[in-house]
Amino acid sequence: SSGINAEWPLRPGEHDGANVNPATLNTVTAATKLGGSVHAIVAGDSCVEAGNNTAKIPGIEKVFVAESPALKGQIAESVVQVLLDIQSKNNYTHILANGTVFGKNILPRMGAKLDVAPISDIIGVESDSTFVRTIYAGNAIQTVESSDPVKLITVRGTAFEASPADGGSAATENVSSDINNDKSEYIEAKLSKSDRPELASANIVISGGRGLKNGENFEMLYELADKMGAAVGASRAAVDAGYVPSDLQVGQTGKMVAPDLYIAVGISGAIQHLAGMKDSKTIVAINKDAEAPIFQVSDIGLVDDLFKAVPEMIAGIEQQ
Amino acid sequence: SSGINAEWPLRPGVKVRVRPDQLGVVTDGVKHSMNPFDENAVEEAVRMKQKKIVKEIIAVSCGPTQSQETIRTALAMGADRGIHVEVPKGTEADLQPLAVAKIFAKLIEKEQPDVVILGKQAIDDDANQTTQLLAGLVDWPQGTMASALEHSDGQLKITREIDGGLEDIKVKLPAIISADLRLNEPRYATLPNIMKAKKKKIEKLSPGDLGVDIAPRLTVKKVVDPPVRQAGDKVPDVATLLDKLKEKGHIKA
């Protein structure tokens, strides 16, 4: 069986379609578990470099590069037309996309066109037609079997090892599909600019919750993160309250993360938040409420006032 | 007019228990409520009507008899009428997103809305698919994970929450939208409006009436509990915490 991995340059506009979204490396691992050859596609208005970088991922045999002004912003209505064109010519048995907003946005639309039931956010592959995923915010794990002739799958990156980013040498092939889309138009992205590691793939994540009380107080988390080489995340409560932008949200309806170390600061530990981080290798919790549910999942718990503890941590690390 | 999908999963915060037969989750006798994202969808429709962008709001729910309650809630929030596409009790877990999207596609043919707003994801199956599926079936533009909508001249400018931040797109009506949590603050239905809602009409249909085959495409083989994470120890102070992190190699010693 073969698969297409539909991916997305990491920071469109910022790197001009050059870098590969790290989640793609995890999706490639999932694709290789299916056996057969793996092809990839990169689409956008300027993505030749992204195509070249994708071709370096071992395990991929061919990369289609679809470049067109109509694909600006990877707008779903246009991307799906290109994917359908490629699918009609190649008849893949499995089509995979990252379990990112991008992947979730385009894959079901394609499913409708192919009359196929997509399978969202898999965490495991049991066979070429049987997959594992979570339901109820991760409170139950479901194994599903698809009898559709093409399987459309989005992949939860944290559940699969990242393949190496280098060492492969796939062939690249330019594609030009007829794209007719007068119904939607991409305007612009307002991306959070940061030199910190990307949240979904960082080794260390420091998250703040409602306990931080306001956006300015997040500064000390950013400072701690910089000392530790960490990314910064947040609970839904902190995002809803406007302390931080929405792309920091970790949880059932935000990002799924599984870093080596997750430090939850001023986060009570609601089930919906746990859904997004309970696969982290080590969980540290700092909260002044000893009964906070987060302490039921933390490996190391510190009952303390975060406004005292976090500056102490920063000072302690500085002294090294 | 605009249509909304109101879903009816278990109330957030309710403890989820895997069924002994390992084929699903216990739902009998457990409290259900409108899917939180659908509350945002209903609220947005009501605001669009208040701004005179739409003239009529139809609230739709697909499910067993009890899902009429979510339609009543939507009517109390300001929807004008409802459509309940009923499936037999006990089969609602088999109603998968592709089937729901096909039902909606038929309702679109029937009602000719200009905007269809659904919640971004159902908090039971966490699939986040129905909006995109529906948009693909009817070939309308889609605006998923919407956190802001602006209407002008037969078009909607949509701000979407994406992985790296926010993105603005423009779609021509008719369009399908999925509501994200920060799209708005849903209103509580007031008692007078709840009473008024009892007089609003709910049309009952079956998937067969619409000519839709709702047989599930994905077979659930097994549903099990997730691995349980054991709580570790508490440390007395930051210095001990830092020592432990050094031991694990997260901080350079």
Chai-1 contact restraints between the chains, C-beta under 6 A:
chainA,res_idxA,chainB,res_idxB,connection_type,confidence,min_distance_angstrom,max_distance_angstrom,comment,restraint_id
A,A76,B,Q142,contact,1.0,0.0,6.0,A-B,restraint_1
A,E77,B,P141,contact,1.0,0.0,6.0,A-B,restraint_2
A,T100,B,D163,contact,1.0,0.0,6.0,A-B,restraint_3
A,V101,B,I162,contact,1.0,0.0,6.0,A-B,restraint_4
A,V101,B,D163,contact,1.0,0.0,6.0,A-B,restraint_5
A,K104,B,N128,contact,1.0,0.0,6.0,A-B,restraint_6
A,N105,B,T144,contact,1.0,0.0,6.0,A-B,restraint_7
A,P108,B,Q129,contact,1.0,0.0,6.0,A-B,restraint_8
A,P108,B,Q132,contact,1.0,0.0,6.0,A-B,restraint_9
A,P108,B,L133,contact,1.0,0.0,6.0,A-B,restraint_10
A,R109,B,Q132,contact,1.0,0.0,6.0,A-B,restraint_11
A,R109,B,A135,contact,1.0,0.0,6.0,A-B,restraint_12
A,R109,B,G136,contact,1.0,0.0,6.0,A-B,restraint_13
A,A112,B,L133,contact,1.0,0.0,6.0,A-B,restraint_14
A,A112,B,G136,contact,1.0,0.0,6.0,A-B,restraint_15
A,A112,B,L137,contact,1.0,0.0,6.0,A-B,restraint_16
A,K113,B,G136,contact,1.0,0.0,6.0,A-B,restraint_17
A,A117,B,L98,contact,1.0,0.0,6.0,A-B,restraint_18
A,A117,B,R217,contact,1.0,0.0,6.0,A-B,restraint_19
A,A117,B,L218,contact,1.0,0.0,6.0,A-B,restraint_20
A,P118,B,Q129,contact,1.0,0.0,6.0,A-B,restraint_21
A,S120,B,A127,contact,1.0,0.0,6.0,A-B,restraint_22
A,I135,B,D125,contact,1.0,0.0,6.0,A-B,restraint_23
A,I135,B,D126,contact,1.0,0.0,6.0,A-B,restraint_24
A,Y136,B,V16,contact,1.0,0.0,6.0,A-B,restraint_25
A,Y136,B,D124,contact,1.0,0.0,6.0,A-B,restraint_26
A,G138,B,P226,contact,1.0,0.0,6.0,A-B,restraint_27
A,N139,B,V16,contact,1.0,0.0,6.0,A-B,restraint_28
A,A140,B,V16,contact,1.0,0.0,6.0,A-B,restraint_29
A,A140,B,V18,contact,1.0,0.0,6.0,A-B,restraint_30
A,A140,B,V25,contact,1.0,0.0,6.0,A-B,restraint_31
A,A140,B,V223,contact,1.0,0.0,6.0,A-B,restraint_32
A,I141,B,V224,contact,1.0,0.0,6.0,A-B,restraint_33
A,I141,B,P226,contact,1.0,0.0,6.0,A-B,restraint_34
A,Q142,B,V223,contact,1.0,0.0,6.0,A-B,restraint_35
A,T143,B,K221,contact,1.0,0.0,6.0,A-B,restraint_36
A,T143,B,K222,contact,1.0,0.0,6.0,A-B,restraint_37
A,V144,B,L218,contact,1.0,0.0,6.0,A-B,restraint_38
A,V144,B,V220,contact,1.0,0.0,6.0,A-B,restraint_39
A,E145,B,T219,contact,1.0,0.0,6.0,A-B,restraint_40
A,E145,B,K221,contact,1.0,0.0,6.0,A-B,restraint_41
A,S146,B,L218,contact,1.0,0.0,6.0,A-B,restraint_42
A,K183,B,P141,contact,1.0,0.0,6.0,A-B,restraint_43
A,K183,B,K172,contact,1.0,0.0,6.0,A-B,restraint_44
A,S184,B,P141,contact,1.0,0.0,6.0,A-B,restraint_45
A,S184,B,V171,contact,1.0,0.0,6.0,A-B,restraint_46
A,E185,B,K170,contact,1.0,0.0,6.0,A-B,restraint_47
A,Y186,B,I169,contact,1.0,0.0,6.0,A-B,restraint_48
A,I187,B,D168,contact,1.0,0.0,6.0,A-B,restraint_49
A,I187,B,I169,contact,1.0,0.0,6.0,A-B,restraint_50
A,I187,B,K170,contact,1.0,0.0,6.0,A-B,restraint_51
A,E188,B,D168,contact,1.0,0.0,6.0,A-B,restraint_52
A,A189,B,E167,contact,1.0,0.0,6.0,A-B,restraint_53
A,K190,B,G165,contact,1.0,0.0,6.0,A-B,restraint_54
A,K190,B,L166,contact,1.0,0.0,6.0,A-B,restraint_55
A,L191,B,G164,contact,1.0,0.0,6.0,A-B,restraint_56
A,L191,B,G165,contact,1.0,0.0,6.0,A-B,restraint_57
A,S192,B,G165,contact,1.0,0.0,6.0,A-B,restraint_58
A,S246,B,E161,contact,1.0,0.0,6.0,A-B,restraint_59
A,D247,B,G164,contact,1.0,0.0,6.0,A-B,restraint_60
A,D247,B,G165,contact,1.0,0.0,6.0,A-B,restraint_61
A,L261,B,H250,contact,1.0,0.0,6.0,A-B,restraint_62
A,K278,B,R229,contact,1.0,0.0,6.0,A-B,restraint_63
A,Q296,B,A231,contact,1.0,0.0,6.0,A-B,restraint_64
A,V297,B,R229,contact,1.0,0.0,6.0,A-B,restraint_65
A,D299,B,G232,contact,1.0,0.0,6.0,A-B,restraint_66
A,I300,B,G232,contact,1.0,0.0,6.0,A-B,restraint_67
A,I300,B,V235,contact,1.0,0.0,6.0,A-B,restraint_68
A,I300,B,K244,contact,1.0,0.0,6.0,A-B,restraint_69
A,G301,B,K234,contact,1.0,0.0,6.0,A-B,restraint_70
A,L302,B,V235,contact,1.0,0.0,6.0,A-B,restraint_71
A,L302,B,L241,contact,1.0,0.0,6.0,A-B,restraint_72
A,A309,B,V238,contact,1.0,0.0,6.0,A-B,restraint_73
A,E312,B,V238,contact,1.0,0.0,6.0,A-B,restraint_74
A,M313,B,V238,contact,1.0,0.0,6.0,A-B,restraint_75
A,G316,B,L242,contact,1.0,0.0,6.0,A-B,restraint_76
A,I317,B,I251,contact,1.0,0.0,6.0,A-B,restraint_77
